[in-house]
Amino acid sequence: MHVTMIKKELADGSPCKKCLQAEEILRRRGLWEQIDEVIFAKEADPASPGMKLAAAHRVELAPFFLVKEGEREVVYTSVIELMREQLASPMSVAPPRPTNGHAAPQPSDDHPSEQDVAELNQRFATAEPVAVVDWVLSRYGESAAIAFSGAEDVAVIDMAASTGRRFSVFTLDTGRLHPETYRFIDRVRTHYGVKIELMFPDRVAVEELVRKKGLFSFYDDGHNECCGMRKVEPLHRALGGFRAWLSGQRRDQSPTRTNVELFELDRAHRGVTGPLLKANPLARTTLGDVWNYLRDRQAPTNELHDRGYVSIGCEPCTRASRPGEHERASRWWWEEATKRECGLHTAK
């Protein structure tokens, strides 16, 4: 088997950031030595070897990989998929390893306790968010799911991808999302080469609510009933197949999230083995931190952000933010600030 990595060189001579990130992932997992050849696709030179290969294979993404075995040649545009399907060291759950100097405490069994969670919060008190992500994935792999909907969650997905470990992603399709959000979901899927499981609400329950109260009952009697049906119940179902999950919650996001910890024992949802370990790697970060990270990593974002939307949910319940407003003021704006939660993180 011969593996070729095609890297992109920008027109100004600078390297492609995604190419550097892919190399970083391979080196971190000890797989770089399995790349037999590196060829450059120079934007300024259509005749460069890499540009010719891109044209021949009709690839527009960088980096991409060619795996040749005998007469068979396979193209990969995702380093995650390449590692999963071709390279010798599997990306399955790896033994826990120290990350940034932080030893990885191990829950004694499949049921983490409050003591386990307290120890984890103490050990990772000064750790970077990616260290939290890395530890969770090192222990749980694909049994850990990232709940994806917004910018913070993309940052968590990006960190997860950078570890080179296995992980799962799901998102809740309420049926009321903006068209831009659906396009955003697909861009994230393509950018990271990950499968994103879409969870839908129960059709019969939604039909009954709409039949009885109409399409916009939440403007009159609050959003809890609608969110409970379109978000909370599908989340319960989604988490039933996992042992741990990661969210993009931050302490400064809203008055209801000021006490969010890096690690929590989630007794509100039942996973495959009982209570789940919940990790909030971005708990101590700010909105500015998240956006600096996303820009630096050239991560995909929802185009609605360019139109003044900060926090984005369902279309009828989200508006563009006004100057000076807190980021969550644009969600369920007709209700008290302390009630602006859909229930995903406050369910009992």
NUTOR-62097 format. One record per atom (N, C-alpha, C): x, y, z. Coordinates in steps of 0.2 Angstrom, whole numbers, padded with zeros to 4 digits, always signed. Each point is the difference from the previous one (the first is absolute). Example, Ala and Ser with C-alpha at 12.3 -4.5 7.8 and 13.67 -1.06 7.14 Angstrom:
% residues 2
+0066-0028+0039 -0004+0006+0000 +0004+0006+0000 -0002+0005-0004 +0004+0006+0001 -0004+0005+0003 
END
This chain:
% residues 348
+0004-0006+0000 -0004+0006+0000 +0004+0006+0000 -0001+0005-0004 +0003+0006-0001 -0004+0006+0002 +0001+0004+0005 -0004+0006+0002 +0003+0006-0002 -0003+0004-0004 +0002+0007-0002 -0004+0005+0003 +0003+0005+0003 -0004+0006+0003 +0001+0006-0005 -0005+0003-0002 +0000+0006-0005 -0001+0006+0005 +0005+0004+0001 -0001+0006+0003 -0001+0006-0004 -0003+0005+0002 -0001+0006-0004 +0004+0006+0002 +0003+0003-0004 +0004+0006+0001 -0004+0006-0003 -0002+0005+0004 -0004+0006-0002 +0004+0004-0005 -0004+0004-0004 +0003+0004-0005 +0006+0005+0003 -0001+0002+0006 +0006+0004+0003 +0006-0004+0003 -0001-0006-0001 +0006-0004+0002 -0001-0003+0007 -0005+0002+0004 -0001-0003+0006 -0004-0006+0000 +0001-0004+0006 -0002-0007+0000 -0008+0000+0001 -0003-0005-0002 -0007-0001+0002 -0001-0002+0007 -0004+0003+0004 -0001-0001+0007 -0003-0007+0001 -0005-0002-0004 -0003-0007+0001 +0005-0005-0001 +0005+0001-0005 +0005-0005-0001 +0005-0001+0006 +0001+0006+0003 +0005+0000+0006 -0004-0004+0006 -0006+0001+0000 -0004-0003+0005 -0001-0008-0001 +0000-0002-0006 -0001-0007-0002 +0007-0003+0002 +0006+0003-0002 +0006-0003+0002 +0001+0000+0008 -0002+0005+0003 +0000+0000+0007 -0004-0006+0003 -0006-0001-0002 -0003-0006+0002 +0003-0007-0001 +0003+0000-0006 +0004-0007-0002 +0006+0000+0005 +0004+0005+0001 +0005+0000+0004 -0001-0002+0007 -0006+0003+0003 -0002-0001+0007 -0002-0007+0001 -0003-0004-0005 -0002-0007+0000 +0006-0004-0002 +0006+0002-0001 +0005-0004-0002 +0000-0003-0007 -0004+0003-0004 -0002-0003-0007 +0004+0004-0006 +0003+0005+0002 +0003+0004-0006 +0005-0004-0004 +0004-0005+0003 +0005-0004-0003 -0004-0005-0006 -0006+0000+0001 -0004-0004-0005 -0002+0004-0006 +0002+0006+0000 -0001+0004-0006 +0006-0001-0005 -0001-0003-0005 +0006-0001-0004 +0003+0005-0004 -0005+0005-0002 +0002+0005-0005 -0004+0007+0001 +0003+0006+0000 -0004+0006+0001 +0001+0004-0007 -0005+0002-0003 +0000+0003-0006 -0004+0007+0001 +0003+0005-0003 -0003+0007+0001 -0004+0002-0006 -0006+0003+0002 -0005+0003-0005 +0001+0007+0001 +0003+0003-0005 +0002+0008+0001 -0006+0004-0004 -0003+0004+0004 -0006+0004-0003 +0003+0004-0006 +0006+0003+0001 +0002+0004-0005 +0003-0004-0007 +0000-0006+0001 +0003-0004-0006 -0005-0006-0001 -0004+0001-0005 -0005-0006-0002 +0004-0006-0002 +0006+0001-0002 +0004-0006-0003 +0004-0003+0005 -0001+0002+0006 +0004-0004+0006 -0003-0007+0001 +0004-0004+0002 -0002-0007+0000 -0007-0001+0004 +0000+0003+0006 -0006+0000+0004 -0006+0002-0003 +0000+0006-0004 -0006+0003-0003 -0002-0005-0006 +0005-0003-0003 -0002-0005-0005 -0004-0006+0002 +0003-0002+0006 -0004-0006+0004 -0007+0002+0002 +0000+0006+0002 -0007+0002+0002 -0005+0001-0005 +0003+0002-0006 -0005+0000-0006 -0001-0007-0003 +0004-0004+0001 -0001-0007-0003 -0005-0004+0004 +0000+0002+0007 -0004-0004+0004 -0006+0004+0002 -0001+0006-0003 -0005+0005+0001 -0001+0002+0008 +0005+0001+0003 +0000+0002+0007 +0001+0007+0001 -0004+0003+0004 +0001+0008+0001 +0002+0001+0007 +0000-0005+0004 +0002+0001+0007 +0007-0001+0002 +0003+0003+0005 +0007-0001+0001 +0000-0001+0008 +0004-0004+0002 +0004-0005-0003 -0004-0006-0003 +0003-0004-0004 -0004-0006-0002 +0006-0006+0000 -0002-0006+0000 +0004-0006+0000 -0001-0005-0005 +0005-0002-0003 -0001-0006-0005 +0003-0006+0003 -0004-0005+0000 +0002-0007+0003 +0000-0005-0006 +0006-0002-0002 +0001-0005-0006 +0002-0006+0003 -0004-0005-0002 +0002-0007+0001 -0001-0005-0006 +0005-0001-0003 +0000-0004-0006 -0003+0005-0006 -0005-0002-0003 -0004+0004-0005 -0005+0005+0003 -0002-0002+0006 -0005+0004+0004 +0002+0006+0003 -0003+0006-0001 +0002+0006+0002 -0006+0004+0004 +0000+0002+0006 -0005+0003+0003 +0002+0007+0003 -0005+0004-0001 +0001+0007+0002 -0004+0002+0007 +0004+0003+0004 -0003+0002+0007 +0001+0007+0000 -0005+0004+0002 +0000+0007+0001 +0000+0001+0008 -0001-0005+0004 +0000+0001+0007 +0005-0004+0003 +0005+0003+0004 +0005-0004+0004 -0003-0005+0005 -0006+0002+0003 -0003-0005+0004 -0002-0006-0003 -0003+0001-0006 -0002-0006-0004 +0006-0004-0002 +0005+0003-0002 +0006-0003-0002 +0003-0005+0006 +0000+0003+0006 +0003-0004+0005 -0005-0005+0002 -0006+0001+0000 -0005-0005+0002 +0000-0006-0005 +0001+0001-0006 -0001-0005-0005 +0007-0003-0003 +0005+0003+0000 +0006-0002-0003 +0007-0001+0004 +0001+0005+0005 +0006+0000+0003 +0000-0005+0006 +0006-0003+0001 +0001-0006+0004 -0003+0001+0008 +0002+0006+0003 -0002+0001+0007 -0008+0002+0000 -0004-0005+0003 -0007+0002-0001 -0002+0006+0005 -0005+0004-0002 -0002+0005+0004 -0005-0001+0005 +0000-0007+0002 -0005-0002+0005 +0002+0003+0007 -0004-0001+0005 +0002+0003+0007 +0007-0002+0002 +0004+0005+0001 +0007-0002+0002 +0000+0001+0008 +0005-0003+0003 +0001+0000+0007 +0001+0008+0002 -0002+0002+0005 +0000+0007+0002 +0008+0002+0001 +0001+0006-0002 +0007+0002+0000 +0000+0007+0003 +0006+0002+0003 +0000+0007+0003 +0000+0005-0006 -0004+0005+0002 -0001+0005-0005 +0002+0007+0003 +0005+0004-0003 +0002+0006+0003 +0002-0001+0007 +0003-0005+0002 +0002-0001+0007 -0005-0002+0004 -0006-0002-0002 -0006-0002+0004 -0001-0007+0000 +0001-0004+0005 -0001-0007+0001 -0008-0001-0001 -0001-0006-0003 -0007-0001-0002 -0003-0005+0006 -0004+0003+0004 -0003-0004+0005 -0005-0004-0003 -0001-0006+0003 -0005-0005-0004 -0006-0002+0005 -0006+0001-0002 -0005-0002+0004 +0000-0008+0001 -0001-0003+0005 +0001-0007+0002 -0004-0004-0004 -0006+0002-0003 -0004-0005-0004 -0004+0005-0005 -0005-0003-0003 -0004+0003-0005 -0004+0005+0002 -0001+0001+0007 -0004+0004+0003 +0004+0006+0004 +0001+0005-0003 +0004+0005+0004 -0004+0003+0006 +0004+0001+0005 -0003+0003+0006 +0001+0007+0001 -0003+0003+0005 +0001+0007+0001 +0007+0001+0002 +0003-0005+0004 +0007+0001+0002 +0005+0000-0006 -0002-0005-0005 +0004+0000-0006 +0000+0007-0004 -0006+0003+0000 -0001+0007-0003 +0004+0005+0003 -0001+0000+0007 +0004+0005+0004 +0008-0001-0001 +0002-0006-0001 +0007-0001-0001 +0002+0003-0007 -0004-0002-0005 +0001+0003-0007 +0001+0008+0000 -0005+0003+0003 +0000+0007+0000 +0006+0003+0004 +0002-0004+0005 +0006+0003+0003 +0006-0001-0004 +0001-0006-0003 +0006-0001-0004 +0000+0004-0006 -0005+0002-0003 +0000+0004-0006 -0002+0007+0001 +0001+0002+0006 -0002+0007+0002 +0003+0005-0004 +0006-0001-0002 +0004+0005-0004 +0002-0002-0007 -0003-0006-0002 +0001-0003-0007 -0003+0004-0005 +0003+0000-0006 -0003+0003-0006 -0006-0004-0002 -0005+0003-0004 -0006-0004-0002 +0001-0007-0004 +0005+0001-0004 +0002-0006-0004 +0002-0006+0004 +0003+0002+0006 +0002-0006+0005 -0006-0003+0002 -0005+0003+0002 -0006-0003+0002 -0003-0004-0005 +0000+0002-0006 -0003-0003-0006 +0004-0007-0001 +0007+0001+0000 +0004-0006-0001 -0001-0005+0005 -0001+0002+0006 -0001-0005+0005 -0006-0004+0000 -0005+0003-0002 -0007-0003-0001 +0000-0005-0005 +0003+0002-0006 +0000-0004-0006 +0005-0006+0001 +0006+0001+0004 +0004-0005+0002 -0003-0006+0004 -0005+0002+0004 -0003-0005+0004 -0006-0003-0004 -0004+0004-0003 -0007-0002-0003 +0000-0001-0007 +0004+0004-0004 +0000-0001-0007 -0006+0001-0003 -0003-0004-0005 -0006+0001-0003 -0006+0000+0005 +0001-0003+0006 -0005+0000+0005 -0001+0007+0003 +0004+0005-0002 -0001+0007+0002 -0003+0004-0006 -0005+0004+0001 -0003+0003-0005 +0000+0008+0001 +0001+0003-0005 +0000+0008+0000 -0006+0002-0002 -0004+0004+0004 -0006+0002-0002 +0001+0007-0004 -0002+0000-0006 +0002+0005-0005 -0006+0005-0002 +0001+0006+0001 -0005+0005-0003 +0003+0007-0002 +0005+0002+0004 +0002+0007-0001 +0008+0000-0001 +0002+0007+0001 +0007+0001-0001 +0004-0003+0005 -0002+0000+0007 +0004-0003+0005 +0001-0008-0002 -0005-0003-0002 +0000-0007-0001 +0005-0002-0006 +0001+0005-0005 +0004-0001-0005 +0007+0000+0003 +0002+0005+0004 +0006+0000+0004 +0002-0007+0003 -0005-0003+0003 +0001-0006+0003 +0001-0006-0005 -0004+0000-0005 +0002-0005-0006 +0007+0001-0002 +0002+0007-0001 +0006+0001-0003 +0006-0003+0005 -0001+0001+0006 +0005-0003+0005 +0000-0007+0000 -0006-0003-0001 -0001-0007+0000 +0004-0003-0006 -0001+0003-0006 +0003-0002-0006 +0008+0001+0001 +0002+0005+0003 +0007+0001+0001 +0004-0005+0004 -0004-0004+0004 +0003-0005+0004 +0001-0007-0004 -0004+0000-0005 +0001-0006-0004 -0004-0006+0003 -0004+0001+0005 -0003-0006+0003 -0007+0000-0003 -0003-0006+0001 -0007-0001-0002 -0005+0004+0004 -0005+0002-0003 -0006+0003+0004 -0006+0000-0004 -0006+0002+0003 -0006+0000-0003 -0003+0007+0000 -0004+0002-0005 -0003+0006+0000 -0008-0001-0002 -0004+0004+0004 -0007+0000-0002 -0003+0007+0001 -0005+0002-0004 -0003+0006+0001 -0008-0001+0000 -0003+0005+0003 -0008-0001+0000 -0003+0004-0005 -0003-0003-0005 -0004+0004-0005 -0007+0001+0002 -0002+0005+0003 -0006+0002+0002 -0006+0001-0005 +0002+0000-0006 -0005+0002-0005 -0001+0007-0001 +0003+0004+0004 -0001+0007+0000 +0006+0004-0001 +0006-0003-0002 +0006+0004-0001 +0000+0004-0006 +0005+0005+0000 +0001+0004-0006 +0003-0004-0005 -0002+0002-0007 +0004-0003-0005 +0007+0000+0000 +0003+0006+0003 +0007+0001+0000 +0003-0005+0005 -0004-0002+0005 +0003-0005+0005 +0000-0007-0003 -0004-0002-0004 +0000-0006-0004 +0006+0000-0004 +0002+0005-0003 +0006+0000-0005 +0006+0000+0005 +0000+0003+0006 +0005+0000+0004 +0002-0007+0003 -0005-0003+0001 +0001-0007+0003 +0003-0004-0006 -0002+0001-0006 +0003-0004-0005 +0008+0002-0001 +0001+0006+0000 +0007+0003+0000 +0005-0003+0005 -0003-0001+0006 +0004-0003+0006 +0001-0007-0002 -0005-0004-0002 +0001-0007-0002 +0005+0000-0005 +0000+0004-0005 +0005-0001-0006 +0007+0002+0002 +0001+0006+0004 +0006+0003+0002 +0004-0005+0004 -0003-0004+0005 +0003-0004+0005 +0000-0008-0002 -0004-0001-0006 -0001-0007-0002 -0003-0004+0006 -0005+0003+0003 -0003-0004+0006 -0007-0002-0002 -0003-0005+0003 -0007-0002-0001 -0004+0004+0006 -0005+0004-0002 -0004+0004+0005 -0007-0004+0000 -0002-0003+0005 -0006-0003+0001 -0005+0005+0001 -0006+0001-0004 -0005+0004+0001 -0006-0003+0004 -0002+0003+0006 -0005-0002+0004 -0006+0004-0001 -0006-0003-0002 -0006+0003-0001 -0005-0001+0006 -0005+0005+0000 -0005-0001+0006 -0005-0005-0002 -0004-0002+0005 -0005-0005-0002 -0006+0003-0004 -0001-0003-0006 -0005+0003-0004 -0007+0001+0003 -0002-0006+0003 -0007+0000+0003 -0001+0006+0005 +0005+0000+0004 +0000+0006+0006 +0000+0007-0003 +0004+0001-0005 +0000+0006-0003 -0006+0002-0004 -0003-0005-0004 -0006+0001-0003 -0006+0002+0005 +0000-0004+0006 -0005+0001+0005 +0000+0008+0002 +0006+0002+0002 +0001+0007+0003 -0002+0005-0005 +0002-0001-0007 -0002+0005-0005 -0007+0000-0001 -0003-0006+0000 -0007-0001-0001 -0004+0004+0005 +0002-0001+0006 -0003+0003+0006 +0001+0008+0001 +0006+0002-0001 +0002+0006+0002 +0003+0005-0006 +0001-0003-0006 +0002+0004-0005 +0008-0001+0000 +0003+0004-0005 +0007+0000-0001 +0004+0004+0004 -0003+0005+0004 +0004+0005+0003 -0003+0001+0007 -0002-0006+0004 -0002+0000+0006 +0004+0003+0006 +0007-0001-0002 +0005+0003+0005 +0000+0007+0001 -0002+0004-0005 -0001+0007+0002 -0005+0002+0005 -0005-0004+0001 -0005+0001+0005 +0001-0004+0007 +0002-0006-0001 +0001-0004+0007 +0007-0002+0001 +0005+0003-0003 +0007-0002+0002 +0003-0006-0005 +0006+0000+0000 +0003-0005-0005 +0001-0007+0003 -0001-0001+0006 +0002-0006+0003 -0003-0006-0003 -0007+0000-0002 -0003-0005-0002 +0003-0002-0007 +0000+0005-0004 +0003-0001-0007 +0007-0003+0000 +0004+0003+0004 +0007-0002+0001 +0001-0007+0003 -0005-0001+0004 +0000-0007+0003 -0001-0005-0005 -0004+0001-0005 -0002-0005-0005 +0005+0000-0005 +0003+0006-0002 +0004+0000-0006 +0008-0001+0002 +0001+0001+0006 +0007+0000+0002 +0002-0005+0005 -0004+0001+0006 +0002-0004+0006 -0001-0007-0001 -0006-0002-0003 -0001-0007-0001 +0004-0003-0005 +0002+0003-0005 +0005-0003-0005 +0007-0001+0003 +0002+0005+0005 +0006+0000+0003 +0000-0006+0004 -0005-0002+0004 +0000-0006+0004 +0001-0006-0004 -0003+0000-0006 +0001-0006-0004 +0007+0000-0003 +0003+0005-0002 +0006+0000-0003 +0005-0002+0006 +0000+0002+0006 +0005-0001+0005 -0001-0007+0002 -0005-0004-0001 -0001-0006+0002 +0005-0005-0003 +0003+0002-0005 +0005-0005-0003 +0007+0002+0002 +0001+0004+0004 +0007+0002+0002 +0002-0001+0008 +0006+0001+0001 +0002+0000+0007 +0003+0007+0003 +0001+0004-0005 +0002+0007+0002 -0002+0005-0006 +0000+0006+0002 -0002+0005-0005 +0004+0007+0001 +0001+0004-0005 +0003+0006+0001 -0004+0006-0003 +0000+0005+0003 -0004+0006-0002 +0004+0006+0000 -0002+0005-0003 +0003+0006-0001 -0002+0006+0005 -0003-0002+0005 -0002+0005+0005 +0006+0004+0003 -0002+0006+0001 +0005+0005+0004 -0003+0003+0006 +0004+0002+0005 -0003+0003+0006 -0003+0006-0002 +0003+0004-0004 -0003+0007-0001 -0005+0000-0006 -0003-0005-0002 -0005-0001-0005 -0007+0003+0002 -0002-0001+0006 -0006+0002+0003 +0000-0001+0007 -0005+0003+0003 -0001+0000+0008 -0001-0007+0002 -0002-0005-0004 -0002-0006+0002 +0007-0005+0000 +0005+0003-0003 +0006-0004-0001 +0006+0002+0004 -0001+0004+0005 +0006+0003+0003 +0004-0005+0004 -0003-0006+0002 +0003-0005+0004 +0002-0006-0004 +0000+0000-0006 +0002-0005-0004 +0007-0002+0001 +0001-0007+0001 +0007-0003+0002 +0003-0003-0006 +0006-0001+0000 +0004-0004-0006 -0003-0007-0001 -0001-0003+0006 -0003-0007+0000 -0006+0000+0005 -0005-0003-0002 -0006-0001+0003 -0003-0007+0000 -0003-0003+0005 -0004-0006+0000 -0007+0001-0003 -0002-0002-0005 -0006+0002-0003 -0005-0006+0002 -0004+0002+0005 -0005-0005+0002 -0007+0001-0004 +0000+0005-0003 -0007+0002-0004 -0001-0004-0006 +0006-0003-0003 -0001-0005-0006 +0003-0006+0002 -0003-0005-0003 +0003-0007+0001 +0004-0002-0006 +0006-0002+0001 +0004-0003-0006 +0000-0008+0000 +0004-0003-0004 +0000-0007+0000 +0001-0003+0006 +0004+0002+0005 +0002-0003+0006 -0003+0004+0006 -0004+0005-0001 -0003+0004+0006 +0002+0007-0001 +0001+0004+0005 +0001+0007+0000 +0006+0001-0004 +0000+0006-0004 +0006+0001-0004 +0005+0005+0003 +0006+0000-0003 +0005+0005+0002 -0001+0006-0005 -0001+0006+0002 -0001+0005-0004 +0006+0005+0000 +0003+0002-0005 +0006+0004+0000 -0002+0007-0004 +0002+0005+0003 -0001+0007-0003 +0007+0003+0000 +0004-0001-0006 +0007+0002+0000 +0000+0007+0000 -0005+0004-0003 +0001+0007-0001 -0003+0004+0006 -0002-0003+0006 -0003+0003+0005 +0003+0006+0003 +0007+0001+0000 +0003+0006+0002 +0002+0005-0005 -0002-0002-0006 +0002+0005-0006 -0005+0005-0001 +0001+0005-0004 -0005+0005-0002 -0002+0000-0007 -0005+0004-0002 -0002+0000-0007 +0006+0002-0004 +0004+0005+0002 +0006+0002-0004 +0005-0005-0001 +0001-0004+0006 +0005-0006-0001 -0003-0005-0005 -0006-0001+0000 -0003-0005-0005 +0001+0002-0007 -0001+0007-0002 +0000+0002-0006 +0007+0001-0003 +0005+0002+0005 +0007+0000-0002 +0002-0007-0002 -0002-0005+0004 +0002-0007-0002 -0002-0002-0007 -0007+0002-0001 -0003-0002-0006 +0004+0003-0006 +0001+0007+0001 +0003+0003-0006 +0008-0002-0001 +0003-0002+0005 +0007-0002+0000 +0000-0007-0004 -0005-0004+0002 +0000-0007-0003 -0004+0000-0007 -0003+0006-0002 -0003+0000-0006 -0006-0005+0000 -0003+0000+0005 -0006-0005+0001 -0006+0003-0003 -0005-0005-0003 -0006+0003-0003 -0005+0003+0006 -0003+0005-0002 -0005+0003+0004 -0007+0001-0003 -0005+0001+0003 -0007+0002-0002 +0000+0007-0003 -0002+0000-0007 +0000+0007-0003 -0004+0005+0003 -0005-0002+0005 -0004+0004+0003 +0004+0005+0005 +0006-0003+0002 +0004+0005+0004 +0002+0006-0003 +0001+0000-0007 +0002+0006-0003 -0006+0005-0001 -0006-0002+0002 -0006+0004-0001 -0002+0002+0007 +0004+0000+0005 -0002+0002+0007 -0002-0005+0005 -0001-0006-0002 -0002-0005+0005 +0006-0003+0004 -0001+0000+0006 +0006-0003+0004 -0002-0007+0003 -0006+0000+0003 -0002-0007+0003 -0006-0002-0005 +0001-0006-0003 -0005-0002-0005 -0004-0006+0002 -0006+0000+0000 -0005-0006+0001 -0004-0001-0006 -0007-0001+0002 -0005-0001-0005 -0002+0007-0003 -0002+0000-0006 -0001+0006-0004 -0005+0005+0004 -0006-0003+0002 -0005+0004+0003 +0002+0003+0007 +0005-0003+0003 +0002+0002+0007 +0007+0003+0000 +0003+0003-0006 +0006+0003+0000 +0000+0006-0004 +0003+0005+0002 +0000+0006-0004 +0007+0003+0001 +0002+0004-0005 +0007+0003+0000 +0001+0004+0007 +0006+0000+0002 +0001+0004+0007 +0001+0007-0002 -0002+0004+0005 +0000+0008+0000 +0006+0002+0003 +0003+0006-0002 +0006+0003+0003 -0001+0000+0008 +0006-0003+0003 +0000+0000+0007 -0004-0005+0004 -0004-0004-0004 -0003-0006+0003 +0004-0006+0002 -0002-0003+0005 +0004-0007+0002 -0002-0005-0006 +0004-0004-0001 +0000-0005-0005 -0007-0004+0000 -0002-0001+0006 -0006-0005+0000 -0007+0005+0000 +0001+0006+0000 -0006+0004+0000 -0004+0000-0006 +0003-0003-0006 -0004-0001-0006 -0003-0007+0000 +0000-0004+0005 -0004-0006+0000 -0006+0001+0005 -0006-0002-0002 -0006+0000+0004 +0000+0007+0003 +0001+0005-0004 +0000+0007+0003 -0006+0002+0004 -0006-0003-0001 -0006+0002+0003 +0000-0003+0007 +0005-0004+0002 -0001-0003+0007 +0006+0003+0004 -0001-0001+0007 +0005+0002+0005 +0007-0003-0002 +0006+0004+0001 +0006-0003-0001 +0002-0006+0003 -0003-0001+0006 +0002-0006+0004 -0004-0006-0002 -0004+0001-0005 -0004-0006-0003 +0002-0002-0007 +0005+0003-0002 +0002-0001-0007 +0005-0006-0001 -0003-0006+0001 +0003-0006-0001 -0005-0005-0003 +0003-0004-0005 -0005-0004-0003 -0001-0007+0004 +0004-0001+0005 -0001-0006+0004 +0006-0005-0001 +0004+0001-0005 +0005-0005-0002 +0005-0001+0006 +0001+0005+0003 +0005+0000+0006 -0003+0001+0007 -0006+0001+0000 -0003+0001+0007 -0006-0006+0001 +0000-0005-0004 -0005-0005+0001 +0001-0004+0006 -0005-0001+0004 +0000-0004+0006 -0001-0007-0001 
END
